[in-house]
Amino acid sequence: MKFRLSLLLCFLYLSFFGQEKVFYFKDANKEYSSKTIGSANFKEVVDDIVLESKTDAVFWFKIPKSLDDDDYVFQIKSIDTKGSKGFQGNKVLEKLPYQRYNVFQFTRDEDTFIKTASNSKAYYPITLNKSDIFNFNEKKIITYNSFYYGFSFLVILYCFVYYFYFKDYAFLYYSVFLASITLGFLIIDGTLNLFGVSKKITNFLIITNYIALAFFASKFINSFLFLESIYPKLKKYTYTVGVLIILSGLIYFITDSHLYLLILNVLVFSLLLIYWLTSVLLFKRNIYTKILVLAFALLLFSAIDSFVLTNFGFRIFKSNPLLMKIGGIVQIIVLWFAVIYREKILRKENAFMKKEIISFSDSINLNDEKLKNENTLEDLSHREREIFNLIIQGKSNKLISAELNISVNTVKFHIKNIYEKLNIKSRKEALNIDLNIAKF
C-alpha cells in the first residue's frame, strides 16, 4: 500500500512540475514550419535561458499541452528578437500589445510553439507563468524599475545642483555618467517598447548611449582621481580607444552588422575595465579611491557578463537586469557619498593650503614693507614725518593744517614730497603702511 501511494505521489509530482517545462529546438537550416515543427527533436530549456554565440538559426520553443484550464503567458525577455510568432495547431497566436518584450498568451489544450530569431547573439531568457502570476510579476518589476529610475533621477538632479554650487566637474561628469547608465537600463528593460519606439530609433539610442557611457565614465574617473596629473600618458591611449568606439558605432548603425556591435561592446567595456584597473593601482592612495574601486566592481563585471561574454555564448555570473540594478543602486549610493566626501576633503585641504599661502605671502610682504620703509622713512624731514603720521591716522589735509597750524597748500606741498620719497602714489597706499613702522 505504501509503495503504491509513493508511486502515485511521484506521478503527481512529475505531472505537476512537468507542466511548467519548456523545450527548444535550433532550426539551423530554417527548414521547419508551424506544420512540421512537431516532429523536431526538442531539448529541455535549462535555467530558463537559451544562450549561444552569433547564429542565423531560427529557434523554436515548445510548451507541452496540459489538462490545466488556466491561461498561460510565455515571455522572451530580450529586445534583440525579431520575427517572433506563436502557433497552436492551425491557429496563429498574436503577441500581446503594449508589453516590454515579446509576450504570448494561450490555453494549454494543445502543444504551443513559439518561433523567434535574433539580429545578434542567440540570447533568450524566458518565463512561463499563469496569466495572473505573470501580471502580478510585471507589476512588481515595473514598481521596482520606477523606484530605481526615480532614485537615479534624484541623484542626477542633486549632482547638477552640487556642480553649480561647488564648481567641481566630478559632480557634472558623474551626473551624466549616471544618466547614461539609467538610459541603458531603460533600453534593456524594454521600457521603450511600451511607448512604441521603433527599432531604428532604439538602435540609434543604443549606439549613442555606448559612446556617452564610455566618454563620461572616463571623464568622471579622470576628474575624481586626478589621473591626468598621476598618469598623463593614459589619456593618449584612452583617446585612441574612444575614436575606435565612435567609428565602430557609426559603422554598426550604417551596416547593422553584428560584428561591429560586438566590437563596440568589447571596446566600451575594455575602456571601463582599464579605468577600473587604474583605480585599483591607486587603491591605497585615499579613502574615496577605495570606495570607487569597490562600488564600481559589481556593476562593471555584471555588465561585462551580460553584454560582452554572452556574445561568445556563455556567462559567468548569470547576470540579469535585476542583478545589474542592484549593482547600480549600490554604486549610486556609495559613489554619491564618495563624491561628497571627496569634496569635503578637498575643500578642507584647499582651505588649509590657502591659509598657508596667505600667511606666507603676508610674511613676505611685511618683511619687504619693513625693509622698504626702514630705508625711506629716514629720508623724511621732521615736518614731513609729522604730516606722514597724521596721514596714516586717516586725517584730511584740512585737519592736518589746523593741527600743525600751517596752510593747506603747505600740507599739500609736503605730501607731494613724502609721496616722492616713499615711492607711493596716493593717500590710500599710504594708509596701508604699518603705523608702528611709520611712527618715530
Disulfide bonds with the S-S distance in Angstrom:
none
